[in-house]
């Protein structure tokens, strides 16, 4: 068993890889979809997974959630319950791509890679880090309103993108994503506690922003994804339903992003000095449109 971050290519046949430039066309977003993203700060309903892929990833999820997994030490973060409240359980982790083959290879899913490149302005894409967010039935916790980049200012310039994909059907009842359309134009706000009070961000917003704070729910079938801008305000409410809500997140940035600190960018990752390009073992290049 070894650290799968050593492999910068698919290691299973879970995701069929395009062989020619025309093979990629089936994954391209339309101009209308890209325009919607630019106007609203998000794009939802993009199919990334089939039934077999969903089941393979769910099996891998069950395995990596076990703190006794032999490669558990490779996680950058692992929170059995980030909220700290047993009545509001939010499993949250970073780094499972290093541990499970299926989560390693989902980064090289061509449907994900093509969409990510287009939404970043047809640029080459590097992997930033992954996340798991799992809310059990009946007592699943919330994710507070926040902007992703408020936690990522250790990397510059801001040319990042987040992809959220459910492994269960996500509904308003079990705590689906909620987006605030247009909030990606508000500028950078302070960061709240991610699993803290839902409305912690409100204290950091202007009266005008509060007036424009009109969230929309983003229900998604399992295997479908939503992409969002790094400044888009989003969150998700608690899960009191009788169905779990399991999801993974893939975070990427445009090639050329640099470190903004002289400290580890993720736990267990060697320091990339401030001003130096983000690359190497932990930040692989996953797509370059110039190579098609």
N, C-alpha and C positions, 0 to 999 in steps of 0.2 A: 504494500500500500504506500502511495506516495502523494506528494502535493501536486494536484492536477493543474495548478497555476504554471507548472513547467511546460505545459502543452498549449501552444497558441494556434490550435486548429482543432476541429472536431475529432473526438476519439471513439465515437460510436456511429452507428448508422441511423440514429433516431431522427435526424433532420437531413433530408435529401439535399445535396448541394448543387446549385446550378452549374452547368458545365460550359455554357456559352453566354454571351452578352444578352441574347434574346431570351434565354431561360429566366433572366432576372425580371423581365417585363411584367410577369404575372404578379409580382410583389410591389410594383410601383404604386404610389399614391397618386390620386388625380390632382390636377391644379386646384379644383374646388376644395378638396380636403386640405391641401396646404394653405389655401387662403383662409379656411375656417380656423386652422391652428393659429395663424398669424393674428387674426382678429380677436379670437377668444382665449388663446393661450393653452388650448388643449385640443386633442382629437381622440375620440373614443370609438369603440366598435370595430377595431382592427383584429381580424382573426389571426392568431399566432399558432394555435395548437389544435391537433385532432384528438380524437378520443384516446388512442393508444399513447400519445405523448402526454396527455393529461394524467392518465393512470400511472405511467412510468415516473413522472415527476412527483405525484402524490406518494408513491411508494418510497421514493428517495427522500421526500420530506419527512415521512414517519421515521426513517432511519437516522437522518441527521439531527432531528429534534432530541434524540436520546443523548443526554450528557455523558453517557458511558461509551459513545462511539469512539473507536480507536484513533480517529483523526480529529477529535474534538478540539485539540489544542490549535488547530489551524484557523479556527474562527477568529475574525477581527473583533467581533462582539457577539455575545450570546446572552440573551435575557429571557429566561423562562417566563417571566412576567415583568415587563418594563414598568408597569404602573405601580407595582408594589402592593396593590390592593387585591386580595384574593377574590373579591367580588367583581373585579374588572380586569380580567386576564388578557394581556397582550404579549404574545410571543413575538420577539423581534431579534433578528440576527443579521450579521454581515459576514460573508466569506464562505458560504456553503459551496460556491463554485469550485473551491479548492478540494472539496471532500467527496462530492457525489458526481458521477459521470454525467447523469442527466442534467443537473444544474450547470455543469461545465459547458455542455454542448448547447444548451438553450441560448447561450450568448452568441453562438454562431448560427442561430436560426435565420435563414435568409429573409424571411418576412420581417423579422425584427430589424435586421441590419440595414435593409434597403429603406425602410420607413425612417429609421434613425438618421441616416445620412441625408435624406431629403428634407427632414424637418430641421436639420442643422445647416441648411443651405447648400445641399449637395456637396458636403465636405467629407473628408476622411474622418473616421470615427474611432475613438479609443474607449476601451472599457474603463469605468471608474470603480464602481463596486456594486455588489448585489445586496438585496435585503429579502428577508422573509417577514411577513406580517400575518399572524394567525390569531383569529378570534374564535374561541370555542363557543359552542351553543350555550345559551342561557346566561353566561356571565363573561362575555367577551368585552374587552375594554375599548375605549375610543382612542383615536389619534387626533390630537389637538390641531386646530387651524394653524397652518404654518406655510412658509416658503422653503423649498428644499435648499436653495442657495444660501439661506441664512446660516445653515450648518456647514457650508462648503467654502467659505471665504478663504480657506487655506489654499485654494486653487484659483488661479486667474488666467485669462480673462473669463468672464462669465459667458461660457458657450457650452452649456450643459443641457442635458435632456433626461427626463425620467420616463420609464415605461413600467406601468403597473399591469399585471396579468393575473386573473383569478384562476385558481384550481378548483374552486367551488363556484356555483352561481352566486353572484353578489347582488343583493337586493337592498332596498331601504330598510327592510326588517332586520337583516343580519349585518348591517353596517357597511354598506357600499361606499365607494369614494363619493365625495362631494366637492365640486369645483366652484370657484367664484369667477365667472367669466369676465375677462378684461382686467383682472387684478394683476396680471403680469406687467401692466404699465404703471403700477403704483410706486415703483422703486423698491429698494431693499429695506425691509422692516427688521426689527430686532427678533431674536428667536425665542419662542416659548419652550416650556418643557414638553417634549414630544408626546408623552403619555400622561400629561398633566390635565388641568382643567380645559375643557373644550374651547372656552372663549378667552383663554389667556392672551391671545394676540390682540384682542380688542383694545387693551390698554396702550398698545403701541401704534394705533391707527388714528388718523385725523378724522375730524367730523365728516369731511367729504367722503373719505374712504368708507366710513361706517354707513353713510347714506347709500353708497354704491355696493354694499355688501349683500349680495343677493345670490346665495348658493343654489346650485342645481345638482340634484342627485344623478349619479352615473351608474345605473344598474347594468351589469354585464353578465352574460353567460360565461361559464367556465371555458377557458381557452381563448377568450377575447380580451383585448388589451386597450388601455388608454394611455396616450402619451401626453406629457405636459411640460410647459416652460418652467425653468428653474425659479422664476419669481411668482408663478401662479399660486395664489392662496388656495389651499385645499386641506381636507381633513376627512375624518369618518367617525360616525357616531358608534356608540356601544352596540353590542349584539346580545339582545335578550331573547332572540328567536330560538327555535329548536333545531336550527341548522348551523353548522360551522361556517366560517368564512376564511378560507386559506388562500393566500396570494403570494406571489414573488414579485420583486421589483428589480429592474435592470437600469442602472444609472450609467450614462456615458457622457463624453465630452468630445468636442472637435479636436482633432490632432493639432498640436501646437500649444495647448494649455500648459501652464507652468506651475510649479510649486510656489506658494506664497509664504512658506514658513520653513524654519530650519529644525523642524521636529518631524517625527513620523507622521505621514499623511493618514495612515490607518495603523491600528495596533498590530505589531509584528512585521511591519513593512520597513525596510531600510530607508533612512532619510534621503529625500531628494532635495538638495540645497535650494534655498529660495532663489527664484529666477531661472532655475533649470527646468528643462522640459520633462513633462510627465510621460514616462515610457518605461520599457523594461518588463521584467517578469510579471508584475502585478497590474500593469496598465497596457495590455496588448492592443495593437492595432487590429480591429476586427473587420473593418470595411474601408476600401478606398475606391471611390467611383472611377478614378482614373485608370484603374486596372481592368475595368470591364471591357 
